[in-house]
Amino acid sequence: MSAFSTEFGVCDEVEKALQTLEWMLPTDVQSEACPLILGGGDVLMAAETGSGKTGAFCIPVVQIVLETLREKRDGVKPSTSKPAGGTKMAMNIWDRSPQFAISPDGLLCQSREQKVWQGSRATYGVANQGKWYYEATITDEGLCRVGFSTSKAALGDLGCDNQGFGFGGTGKKSFCRQFDDYGEPFGLSDTIGCYLDLDSASIKYSKNGKVFSKAFGIPPDMLHNTTIFPACTLKNAELKFNFGDEPFKYPPGNSFSGFAGADPKYLIKSLAAPEKSASSQSRKRQNCPQALILEPSKELAEQTHNCINTLKQYCKDPAIRALCCVGGANIRDQIEALESGIDIVTGTPGRLGDLISNEKLDVRDVRFFILDEADGLLQQQHGDLIQTIWKKIPQVTADNKRLQVVVCSATLHSREVKQLADKIMHFPVWVDLKGQDSVPDTVHNVVCMVDPTKDLSWQSSSAMITTDGVHRVEGVRAGTHSPEGLSEAVKILKGIYVVNAIKKHQMDQAIIFCRTRLDCDNMERFLWSQGGGRNRNNAFACACLHGDKRNDRAINLEKFKKKEIKFLICTDVAARGLDVSGMPFMISVTMPPSEEKQTYVHRIGRVGRAERMGLAIALVSRFKEKVWYHQCPSRGKNCSNINLTDHGGCCKWYDETTYLGEIEEHLGTTIPQINPDMHVAADEFAGKVTYGQKITNMKSNYNNHVSQLAPAVRELADMETMAQRSFLSLLYQGKSGLKSDIF
């Protein structure tokens, strides 16, 4: 039995899956986050890459989804005395705006949306005759309107069309977009009485027992054979209804009846409430997952999906159905899977956004909304899409479970992430095990400076790598003592240094980061040429992983994991979340710019994971490089505009020496430098570990330390004894009676 079972209470099926992963003890972030998520809270999670963040949210998600499926299978109803949508009068969970939250008893309503009105109607209405009354008490500051509407009224516009009558906190009554002064303004702790008199075709209101005059006359076409429901709209507000199940604070008088006490023959059930059987309803809502996980890249989405599949592999009764929705895969297959029934969906924002907007993915039953690598999602400008999806998810699910939002990343401390969290999270708990970005202890991080004026090996034609072509367009050759000539020489020399590093450390598996897709393709051709062409035995066998390789990305990544190829050449699409077991080496051919300092931390995080040692080498030019920085509509296709971006062109000067200094300042350390021969100086790692292996062959010096420190420990003990005796002697000097008792 693992600690996951004893500490978190995970079920036997998940426990068994954890054993297959050899996860016997939770990591620090799992120990902190899992109980919070299992307990129903929102969690902001920050920890080092490779620290187990994915497991920290996948374990509780799989556990709770399984429990929920079993409750549905066994017919277990939510533990509420008066379920919303049932036979009791309540606000209707099936007839509400996306961001309108309703408590399990159906009486407390809330919307934290600050810009858009959100509304709901009751489960039952009345028609034709009778005098009806209910109360609404304002329980939090905000804007609200209460009143009545037909089933045709817009939920978020009570009183703004000809199907609803509202009375708002500003002291205005509203109908058919006409707002007139009425009664008095109201706010926190005030109780509003709502009177519906079908016998006299009128509506009026009261405030804390003070009854106002007639507010509306009910049009004849609405009065007869039209059901009228209690209704409200809120904007960042909260209120509680009383339909008469409890004594009214301000009874309306004998002529009016509370809705809850009405004879059932007078109440008409909302058509929005489910009328079909549970099995029929489940078939209708099969494309409604319980968990929705957003990832910034296809690779990370697939990795998280694989983790979920592993954790749920023994969940057979009932089975948990999971789906990965990413671009490049057949969308028809994904739609078919959704229609057959899915419980957990992991995907990238683009594909998930398409499925949701086209109503192929229904989010009404989502209980977990998880943003992994949140800063990466925001860097990709997905903030608006995230909020759009979140607004479509009810704050309380149909089975009365509160929406939980989990936000996690290796680099969480950014103003944008905090602002997003303020908008979509409910009193989140911070799990911050990271603090300032740093290089993990399991990573040996070094820098090699690239100086073509001191190392002339770039002049060898046999070592020539195809560069990005900026200087070819300019007609500049490498070696001239102009900035452009030195820039071209640097690009060639970096290719040589990559080969030097591979040979020096006998690398048989490494991730190589280049700045652009073009640079990746050039590096791929160069490495294949170093090994004598494309054949299986090539010591430099490699493949690319970037945006232009969408159809091949999954294939190339799988080949890399199976070691059918040795090197994966990537843009920063793979900097976040890509997890290859035992990855020993990483080479940064180009440093990320100042505004992307955290990307360097993510790159380093590809090695040194799961207690395995890793070596990260960064190549840094001593001279500025002129590189493509396309801003043209074609995004570089057939572009030859070598002017700088400041002058309408598609090039910029890249200053890696400055970027290195800013990264070192960000990390709070100076990164050690190595020579072009790529020899790494002996240190606490050298000779004791093998990159990519667990630190099991490092011999402990504990016994030696004990023997070395023993004399000093004995001397300190003797000194402490002498000091205590001296103190006591001074304390009791002259008090012979007490002195004799002590000594």
C-alpha positions, 0 to 999 in steps of 0.5 A: 500500500502506497502513501497515496492510499493512506494519506489521500484515500485514493481508491484501489483502482487508482492505487494499483495504477500508481504502483505500475508507475512506481509512484509510492510516495507523493512529491511535495507538490502532490502532497500539498495539492491533491488533498486541496483538490480532493477537498473541493477547492480551487488551487493555484499551483507553482513548482519546478518542472519535473516535480509531479504537477501533472500527477498533482491534478490528474490523480484527484480528477480521476478519483473524483470522476470515478466516484461521480460515475459510480454515484450515477450508476448506483442512483445516488442522489445529491445530499440535498433536502430540496433538490433544485429542479425537483418537485419543490419550488426553487430556481431552475438549474436547467434554466439559467445563464452560464455564470449563474450559480445556484446552491444545492437547495435551489434558493441561494443564487450568485453571479460573479460576472462583473460585465454581463447580466446573468439570470434564471427562472424558477422551476414552477410558474403560474397562469390564469388566476391566483395571487402569488408572493415570494421574497428575495433577500440581498446577501452580497453587494452587487447589482440585481433585478427581481421579478417575473418572466415568461419562458420566452424572456431573455435570462440576462435581460429581465425587464429588457424585453416584453416578456419580463418585469423587473425591479432593480437595486437602483430603484428602477422598474423595467419592462420592454426596455423602459426604466422608470423610477419606482419605490426605493433603491435597495442593497445588502440585507434588504428583503424585496417582496414580489407580488403577482396578482393574476386576478387583477393583472398586476405586479407590485413590490415591497422593500423590508415590508414597505409595500409600493404601489402597482408597478406593472399591468400584465398585458392581456395576451400574456395574462391568459394561457401563459406561464409566468415564473419568478425570475431574477438577473444578477451582476456580481451579486448574490441573493436568497429566495424564500418561496414560502417553505420557511416563514416570510420575513414580511408576510404579504397578507391573507390574500396572497399565497407563497409559491411553495404552499400552492396547490400543485394544480396551480403550478406549471412545471418549467419545460426547461426541467428534464422530463425524460428518463435518466437514461434518455437524458444521459444519451442526450448529454453524452458530449458533456465531460466532467473535466476539461484540461487546457494545454498550450501544446499538442505534445503536452496535451498528449502527455497529460492524456497519457497520464490520465489513461495510465491512472484510469487503466484499472477503472473498469466498473464503470470505465472512465472515458478520456479524449485528447482533442488537438489540432492535426488529428481528425476532428470527425473522430473526436466528434464521434468520440464525444457523441459516444460519451466522454468523461475527461477531455484534454486538449489545446485551446484552438481545437477545444474552442472550435468544438465548443463554439460549434456545440460539439463539446458541451461544458454544462457538466464540467466540474474541473476546469484546469489550465496547465502551463497557464503562463504559456497559454497567456503568452499564446494570447489565449486569455480571451478564449479561456474566459469565454470557455469559463463563462459557458461553464455553470458554477454549479453542475446539474448534480449540484457540484461546484466548479473547481478551477486549477491553475498550474505552471512551472512559472506561475508568478506573473501579473497576467496569471494572477489577473486571470486567477482573480477573474475565474477562481473562487478563493484559490489556495496557493501551493507555491513550492517554487518561489524564484525561478531556479535551475534544479539541483539535478541539472548541470547547466553550463554556457559555451561562448561562441566567438568566431574571431578566436575560433576559426573552425567555421572556415572549414567547408566540410563543417558548413551548415546552411544558415537562415539566409539573411546574409545571403540575401545581403550578399555578405560572406562569413569572415568579413570583419563587419557585423554582418560577416561576424553574424554569419560566422557565428551561425556556422560555428554554432552548428560545429559546437553542437557536433562537438558537444554530441561527440564529447559527451557521447550523446545518444539522446538529446533535445536541441532547441533552435529559435525558428522552424527554419533553423530547426530544419537546417540543423536537421539536415546538417546533423544527418550529413555529419553521420553520412546520410539518412540511414538507421545507423547514423550516429546523428539520426534526428528529427524536427518538432515544430509547427510546420511538422504537425502531421509528423510531430507525434511520429517523430516524438514517438521515434525519439522516445523509442530511441529510433532517432537520437536527437529531437530538434525543436522550437520552444513548442517543446520547451513546456511539459515535454517529458521523456523519461531519463532525458540526459542532455539539452542544447540551446543553440539560441538563447531566448530573448529578454521577454522570454526569460522563463522559457529558458527555465522550461528548456532546462526542465526537460532534463534532470527530471525524476531524480535523474541527472541532466546536462544543459548546454547553452551556446551564446554568441559574443557578437550580435546576430542578425536574424529573421523576425518576420512580421509580414502577412506571409509570416516569412514565406518567400520573404526577402525583406532584410530591413530591420523591423524598425524600418518596416523590415523582417530582421532584427539584431539578436544580442545573446550576451545581454540575454544571458546576463538578464537570464542570470539575473533572473535566476540569481546565479552566474552560469559556469562557462566551458570551452568550445571543446565542450569539456565540463570541469569536475565538480560535485556531479562529475565522476559520481553520476551518469547523465540520464541515470538516477543518482543511485551510484553516488556513494554516501560519505556519511560514515566518513563524515561521522569519523571526521567530525567525531573529535570536534563533536566530543570537544564541543560537548566538553566545552559545553559541560565546562560552560554550564559548570562555570555558570552554576558556580557563579550563580550560587557562589557564596551560597554554600548550602545550595552549592552543596546540594547541587554539586 
